[in-house]
Amino acid sequence: GKHTTTGKSKAAKPAANFPLPIAMWDFEQCDARRCTGKKLERMGKLHTLNLRQAFMGVVLSPRGDKVVSPEDRETVEKCGVGVVDCSWARLDEVPWQKMRMGPARLLPFMVAANPVNFGKAMKLTCVEAISATLYITGFKEEARDILQGFGWGDHFIEINYDVLEGYSHCKNSDEVQAFQEKYIEESKAALEACVNDRQKMLDALYNDDDEDEYDCEELPEEEGEEAAE
């Protein structure tokens, strides 16, 4: 759904150790010890917002009506990127109507690099989601920088490089959506081809010419089987 805002929007101030404004609404539904947003706050790269604070940057939200695209670059440059740190299982507990935010966006397809959900589609942490948004909107150096301090951080861009580059060269959300669908279809086709090649290799290794092979119907009778009848 669309979000309405009240009052004049002001450009957000960056945190102490990051050139762009990065913010998070934290509803404390997740494990604080494993929260990448909390770690970014401790590193001076992110501001935590309370419910009364507005944030006019691009906000990653399940209520977004289109995906992030290079078209969002100007908003990110002026007002930054925001995330809503909450549990997917408890979305109905989030007071969405009370939150004053800029354009709500969804992320296109990519896979997680964090240790908990490595390789799983769309199971991203806050820092991965922020990095992806920065990369897609053309802030590629900042996208890498925000991942510094996480042991697995560099792997996120590495394993998603093809899609992130593809998305970053699109013009708008429609083109990002189209690229996403094409990438997923091509990935499925490549996986099917790999499975087929593997099957052909197995068929070649275990062909039907082996002298020791016989059909189940031709299995030799167990000794003593006739005597038991």
C-alpha positions as CSV (number, residue, x, y, z in Angstrom):
1,G,0.0,0.0,0.0
2,K,1.0,3.6,-0.4
3,H,2.2,5.7,2.6
4,T,1.0,9.2,3.2
5,T,3.3,11.8,4.9
6,T,2.5,15.0,6.8
7,G,4.6,18.1,7.1
8,K,7.6,19.2,5.1
9,S,10.2,16.5,4.3
10,K,13.7,17.4,5.3
11,A,16.9,15.8,4.1
12,A,18.1,13.3,6.7
13,K,21.5,13.7,8.3
14,P,24.0,10.9,7.8
15,A,25.3,8.9,10.8
16,A,28.8,9.7,12.0
17,N,30.6,7.0,10.0
18,F,28.6,6.8,6.7
19,P,28.2,9.3,3.9
20,L,24.4,8.6,3.3
21,P,21.6,8.6,5.8
22,I,20.7,5.1,6.9
23,A,17.9,4.5,9.4
24,M,16.0,1.7,11.0
25,W,12.7,1.3,12.9
26,D,13.3,-1.4,15.4
27,F,10.3,-3.2,16.9
28,E,12.5,-5.6,18.9
29,Q,10.9,-8.7,17.5
30,C,14.2,-10.3,16.6
31,D,17.3,-11.4,18.5
32,A,19.2,-8.1,19.3
33,R,22.5,-10.0,19.6
34,R,22.2,-11.1,15.9
35,C,20.7,-8.0,14.6
36,T,22.9,-6.5,11.8
37,G,21.0,-3.2,12.1
38,K,22.0,-2.9,15.8
39,K,25.6,-3.6,14.8
40,L,25.5,-0.9,12.2
41,E,24.2,1.5,14.9
42,R,27.1,0.6,17.2
43,M,29.5,1.2,14.2
44,G,28.1,4.7,13.7
45,K,26.6,3.9,10.3
46,L,22.9,3.9,11.1
47,H,20.3,5.9,13.1
48,T,17.5,4.1,15.0
49,L,14.2,5.8,14.7
50,N,11.3,6.0,17.1
51,L,7.7,5.8,15.9
52,R,7.2,9.5,16.0
53,Q,10.2,10.2,13.7
54,A,9.6,10.6,10.0
55,F,12.1,9.2,7.4
56,M,11.7,10.3,3.8
57,G,14.3,8.1,2.2
58,V,13.6,4.9,0.3
59,V,12.2,2.4,2.9
60,L,12.4,-1.3,2.4
61,S,9.0,-2.6,3.4
62,P,6.8,-5.6,2.7
63,R,4.1,-3.0,2.0
64,G,6.1,-1.6,-1.0
65,D,4.2,-1.5,-4.3
66,K,7.2,-1.8,-6.6
67,V,10.9,-2.9,-6.5
68,V,13.9,-0.8,-5.9
69,S,15.4,0.6,-9.1
70,P,18.0,3.1,-10.3
71,E,15.0,5.5,-10.6
72,D,15.2,5.8,-6.8
73,R,18.8,7.2,-6.9
74,E,17.9,10.8,-6.2
75,T,15.8,9.9,-3.2
76,V,18.6,7.8,-1.8
77,E,21.1,10.5,-2.4
78,K,19.1,13.2,-0.6
79,C,17.3,11.2,2.1
80,G,19.0,7.8,2.3
81,V,17.8,4.2,2.9
82,G,15.6,3.0,5.7
83,V,14.6,-0.5,6.9
84,V,11.9,-1.9,9.2
85,D,13.4,-4.5,11.5
86,C,10.6,-6.8,12.4
87,S,9.7,-10.5,12.1
88,W,8.0,-11.7,9.0
89,A,5.8,-13.8,11.2
90,R,4.6,-10.8,13.2
91,L,4.0,-8.2,10.5
92,D,0.5,-7.6,11.7
93,E,1.9,-6.2,15.0
94,V,3.7,-3.4,13.2
95,P,1.8,0.0,13.4
96,W,2.3,0.8,9.7
97,Q,-0.3,3.5,9.7
98,K,1.6,5.5,12.3
99,M,4.9,5.4,10.4
100,R,5.8,8.4,8.3
101,M,8.1,7.3,5.5
102,G,9.3,8.0,2.0
103,P,8.7,5.6,-0.9
104,A,8.2,2.0,0.3
105,R,10.1,-0.5,-1.9
106,L,10.5,-4.2,-2.2
107,L,13.8,-5.9,-3.1
108,P,14.1,-7.9,-6.3
109,F,15.4,-11.5,-6.3
110,M,18.8,-12.2,-4.7
111,V,20.2,-14.7,-2.2
112,A,21.5,-14.3,1.3
113,A,25.1,-14.6,2.3
114,N,24.6,-14.4,6.1
115,P,25.5,-17.6,8.0
116,V,21.9,-18.3,9.2
117,N,20.3,-18.3,5.7
118,F,23.2,-18.6,3.4
119,G,22.1,-19.4,-0.2
120,K,18.4,-18.9,0.5
121,A,16.4,-16.6,-1.7
122,M,15.3,-13.3,-0.1
123,K,16.2,-14.2,3.5
124,L,18.3,-11.1,3.9
125,T,19.5,-9.3,7.0
126,C,19.1,-5.6,7.4
127,V,22.6,-4.8,6.3
128,E,22.3,-7.0,3.1
129,A,19.0,-5.3,2.2
130,I,20.6,-1.9,2.7
131,S,23.7,-2.9,0.7
132,A,21.5,-4.2,-2.2
133,T,19.5,-1.0,-2.3
134,L,22.7,1.1,-2.4
135,Y,24.2,-1.0,-5.2
136,I,21.1,-1.0,-7.3
137,T,20.7,2.8,-7.1
138,G,24.3,3.3,-8.2
139,F,26.1,3.7,-4.8
140,K,28.3,0.7,-5.3
141,E,31.2,1.8,-3.2
142,E,28.9,2.6,-0.3
143,A,27.2,-0.8,-0.8
144,R,30.5,-2.5,-0.2
145,D,31.5,-0.2,2.6
146,I,28.4,-0.8,4.7
147,L,29.2,-4.6,4.7
148,Q,32.6,-4.0,6.2
149,G,32.7,-5.3,9.8
150,F,30.7,-8.5,8.9
151,G,33.0,-11.5,8.3
152,W,30.7,-12.8,5.6
153,G,29.9,-9.3,4.1
154,D,32.0,-9.4,1.0
155,H,30.3,-12.7,-0.1
156,F,26.9,-11.0,-0.4
157,I,27.9,-8.9,-3.4
158,E,30.1,-11.7,-4.7
159,I,27.3,-14.3,-4.9
160,N,24.7,-11.8,-6.2
161,Y,27.0,-9.9,-8.6
162,D,25.3,-10.8,-11.8
163,V,21.8,-9.8,-10.6
164,L,23.0,-6.7,-8.8
165,E,24.8,-5.5,-11.9
166,G,21.8,-6.3,-14.0
167,Y,19.4,-4.4,-11.8
168,S,21.8,-1.4,-11.6
169,H,21.7,-1.0,-15.4
170,C,17.9,-0.9,-15.6
171,K,16.0,2.4,-15.9
172,N,13.1,1.8,-13.6
173,S,11.2,-0.8,-11.5
174,D,9.5,-2.4,-14.5
175,E,12.8,-3.1,-16.1
176,V,14.2,-4.5,-12.9
177,Q,11.1,-6.7,-12.6
178,A,11.7,-7.9,-16.2
179,F,15.4,-8.6,-15.6
180,Q,14.5,-10.5,-12.4
181,E,12.0,-12.8,-14.3
182,K,14.5,-13.4,-17.1
183,Y,17.3,-14.2,-14.7
184,I,15.2,-16.7,-12.7
185,E,14.0,-18.5,-15.9
186,E,17.6,-18.7,-17.2
187,S,18.8,-20.0,-13.8
188,K,16.1,-22.7,-13.8
189,A,17.0,-23.7,-17.3
190,A,20.7,-23.9,-16.4
191,L,19.9,-26.0,-13.3
192,E,17.7,-28.4,-15.4
193,A,20.6,-28.7,-18.0
194,C,23.0,-29.5,-15.2
195,V,20.7,-32.2,-13.8
196,N,20.2,-33.7,-17.3
197,D,24.0,-33.7,-17.9
198,R,24.5,-35.5,-14.6
199,Q,21.9,-38.1,-15.5
200,K,23.5,-38.7,-18.8
201,M,26.8,-39.2,-17.1
202,L,25.3,-41.7,-14.6
203,D,23.6,-43.5,-17.5
204,A,26.9,-43.8,-19.3
205,L,28.6,-45.2,-16.1
206,Y,25.9,-47.7,-15.3
207,N,24.7,-48.9,-18.8
208,D,22.6,-51.9,-19.4
209,D,25.4,-54.0,-20.9
210,D,26.8,-55.1,-17.5
211,E,26.9,-58.9,-17.4
212,D,26.0,-59.0,-13.7
213,E,22.7,-57.1,-14.3
214,Y,19.3,-58.9,-14.4
215,D,15.7,-57.9,-14.1
216,C,13.9,-58.3,-10.8
217,E,11.7,-60.9,-12.3
218,E,14.8,-63.0,-13.0
219,L,16.2,-62.9,-9.5
220,P,17.5,-66.4,-8.5
221,E,15.4,-68.2,-6.0
222,E,16.7,-68.4,-2.4
223,E,18.0,-71.8,-1.4
224,G,15.3,-73.8,0.4
225,E,12.5,-71.6,-1.1
226,E,10.9,-74.6,-2.9
227,A,11.0,-76.7,0.2
228,A,9.1,-74.1,2.2
229,E,6.2,-74.2,-0.3
